[in-house]
């Protein structure tokens, strides 16, 4: 997964988080239960973001590993053919 997609997803969710009411705004009309609910929602959002990042990072690492293995195989074949070519030309 490309990092631009991840960055835009994080930016969007961070903006949503910032646009919500502050958790502890100090007003008397906000009950303790409401504050705890807001904290719980924020915590769940953080968990979802972290879960997403972990899954995307694993997927990206897996893609990179596959690309690296293909490159290594290609490079190894190139080295072998280069050695053969050098031996023939001598």
N, C-alpha and C positions, 0 to 999 in steps of 0.2 A: 504494500500500500504506500502511496506517495505521502511524503511528510507534509505537503501543502494541504492535503485533505484533513490530516490529523490536526494541523495547526488551525485551520478554519473551524473545525468542530470544537476544539478547545476554546477558541476565541468566542464563538457563538455561546457556548455554555457558560463561560465566564461572564459575558455580557448579561445573560439571563440572570445569573447569580447576583450580579451587581445591581440589576434593576429591581430586584426584590426588596421588600422592606428590610431595614436593618434588623438583625436578630435581637439585639438588646438596645432598643431605641429609648428606653427610659420613660416611656409614657405610662401613666397609671392604668389606662384602659386595656393594656395588653397583659393578659394573665400569664402566670407561670406555665400553665399547660400549653398556651399558644406559643410561648417562647421555646419550650421544649419541642413542640411539633416543628417549628421552623428550624431548629438545630438538627433535628432528625432528618428533615427533608434535605438540608444542606449536606449533611453527612452522606446520605444516600447518593446525592448528586456527585460528590467527590468519589465515592466508591465506584459509581458507574463510569466516571471519567478514567479512573485508574484501571479498571477492568478493560475498558476499551483500549487504552494505551498499551497495556500488557499484551492483549491479543494482537494488536496491530504490529507491535514490536516483534513478537514471535513470528508473525507472518512475514515481515520484512527480513528478519534474520534468516528465515528458511529460504526465501527467494535469493538472498545474497549467497547463502551456502550453495545452493544449486548452481548459481552463476559462477561461483568460484570453482566448483568442481568441474564444470564444463571448461572453464578457462584453463585449469590445471591439466586436464586431459589433452586439450588442444596444444598447450605449451609443451607437454611431455612428448606428444607426437611430433611437434616441430623440432624439438631437440634431437629426437631419434633420427628423423629424416635429415637433419643438418649434419649429424655425425656420419651418417651413411654417405651423404654427398661429399663431405670432406675426405673420407676414406677412399672413395672412388676417384676423386680428382688428384690424389697423391700418387 
